[in-house]
Amino acid sequence: MINLQSPILLLLLLLTISTAFQISTSEEPATIYEVLRSNGLPMGLLPKGVTNFTIDDSGRFEVHLDQACNAKFEDELHYDLDVSGNLTYGQIGGLSGISAQDLFLWFPVKEIRVDIPSSGLIYFDVGVVSKQFSLASFETPRECLASSDQIITQTVSKNLSRKFGIERNDRREGLTAFL
């Protein structure tokens, strides 16, 4: 009876170890930066400190930031609270939530791509035109500072709430009503 149980126990042990190994090797990347890197894109496409993101099997992703903000590269980029797009190797299509500034105008970025093999350039498609930047500029995530529009809105909101006694939860509604 011991001879029959030993192979069964050994088989169960091997099956358990094999399953545990498969689970540990098939885990999703821990950060959005690792997801970008594993798809041939630089980690600095998104601002520093992103912890809240989702990605599905088709490559559709959503990133949620604590606040809308701006980051300075060769030009300035604006990130909305929510950034989303379709991630494929070397490219993000269907992008929303990122705008690029050029000559005092802001343009929504529709697509970001890199050349495969790398030419050292990254391309931002804003619809009518595509702008190229040095890929090296996007290698590390940048600090993202609250956008000036957000700072103005927060300041006006605080002043209005003090002046009219608007509760904290009602600030946005109150601000909208007064503007």
Buried (B, 14 or more C-beta within 10 A) or exposed (E): EEEEEEEEEEEEEEEEEEEEEEEEEEEEEEBBBEBBBEBBBBBBBBBEEBEEBEBEEEBEBBBBBEBBBBBEBEBBBBBBEEBBBBBBEBBBBEBBBBBBBEEEEEBBBBBBBBBEEEEEEBBBBBEEEEBEBEBEBBEEBBEBBBBEEBEEBBEBBBEBBEEEEBEEEEBEEBBEEEE
